[in-house]
Amino acid sequence: MDRPHARRTIVNDTPQAPRRSPPKRLFLALLALAALAAAGYGAWIFVSGPEIRVVRPERGEVVRAVVATGRVLAPFRVDVGAQVTGVVEAVPVDEGQTVRRDQVLIRLENAEARAALAAAEAALAQATARVTQIAEVTLPVARETLLQAEASLAAAEAAFDRVDKLKTTGFATQAQVDDARKTRDVTRAQVRSARFQVETTDVGGTDRIMAEAALRQAAANVAAARTRLAYTVIDAPADGILIARDVEVGDVVQPGKALMTLSPTGETQIVVQIDEKNLALLAVGEKALVSADAYPNQRFAAELIYVNPSIDPQTASVQVKLKVADPPAWIRQDMTVSVDIEVARRTDALVLPTDAVHQPLSSDPWVLVAVDGHAVRLPVRVGLIGGGRTEIVSGLTASDAVVPVRTTIAAGDRLRAVIPPRGTGSDALAGTPAGGSGR
């Protein structure tokens, strides 16, 4: 029986070293060189200091302004109310509506007022007729009566004289003399009565004066009745805008209660409270720019027209008023606004961004200047501050490289100054609106 052939396996026990590709060795070498370069660069950075973007003083304009918050206010407001008690019949206007002078705002029921006017006019007509009657009838009749009485008196006196003479001659009795005397005396009384009637009815007489007084009283009553009737129609006292309405049809209104509030059309003013520390900076005629939170990009001009002579002790502030010559259409009463009052301006000053000056409001402001790779502290004298710009009066030149305050560089530190091109430093702030109370 044949045995199967056994397979022979030859195993090589000798270890073999792994092969390294040339690209991998090159990568490791480059990595080592990069690490050395980074270490060298880091050492150079450590020795020479960090890069700092500096700014240079430049010639430009700086504006100092006092900034405060105020509100829009008309010079005055008119509370519209009734002058008589009545029931509201109609209110033909709405709140917020623009009205013209003498436009009807409220109508009250006027039946009673019209009746009172009719009665007063009737009394006036009666008084007028009375004066006319005295002048055209009573006085002429009295004058005629006086003439007749005077004629009768003359006849009676002549008759008495004849009878009296006849008595002396015996042709008349005593009874005839007494009758003639009585007739004469009665006629004299009639003359006095007729003369008194003429005097009282003539111009300046008591009857005429009383009649004319009654006429004037009747005319006054008519005027009062017409006024009361006119009070039932409440008109706008001026052109303006109704900013409040507190009346409806059917309401019973009484004098003394404001039914509407009218803001008359006219000069718009802005009332502002300014910190009293800025009082010396304020002067009538100073210009200002005004903006509202609702329209921050729509600024309009104003002018300072009033500075209150007293200080509010509770808030340590002074009230000022500004006139708005050309208010925008969107402005509203009582709107809160921000006001920048220009109190000083320099048109050709050496300026720096305010964030490049340390302690600009103190008595010893200073800056850090890059000199030969080091930060050097230099004292400066500043002038106006406003709109993010500070006027440098002395201590710097236009060629100095100033380190901004926001950096961590201190005096004596190394740094590498990066100087931007002209026009990208302080000139970039030329269009910044003036703001801040400043120096």
Buried (B, 14 or more C-beta within 10 A) or exposed (E): EEEEEEEEEEEEEEEEEEEEEEEEEEEEEEEEEEEEEEEEEEEEEEEEBEEBBBBBBBEBBBBBBBBBEBBBBBEEBBEBBBBBEBEBBEBEBEEEEEBEEEEBBBBBEBEEBEEBBEEBBEBBEEBBEBBEEBBEEBBEEBBEBBEEBBEBBEEBBEBBEBBBEBBEEEEBEEEBBEBBBEBBEEBBEBBEBBBBBBBBBBEEBEBBEBBBEBBEEBBEBBEEBBEBBBBBBBBBBBBBBBBBBEBEEEBEBEEEEEBBBBBBBEEBBBBBBBEBEBBEBBEEEBBBBBBBEEBEEEBBBBBBBEBBEEEEEEEEBBBBBBBBEEBEEEBBBEBEBBBBBBBBBBEEBBBBBBEBBBEBEEEEBBBBBBEEEBBBEBEBEBBBBBBBBBBBBEBBEEEBBBBBBEBEBEEEBBBEBEBEEEEEBBBBBBEEBBBBBBB
